[in-house]
């Protein structure tokens, strides 16, 4: 069970990182578009 829990926790962390990068990317693109 511990291995499953660690794997699940890892997937959640990776998911949050990916979502964070996407959000930051969208914000940066938005700022560039507004800047132009």
Secondary structure, 3 states (H helix, E strand, C coil): CHHHHHHHHHHHHHHHHHHHHHHHHHHHHHHHHHHC
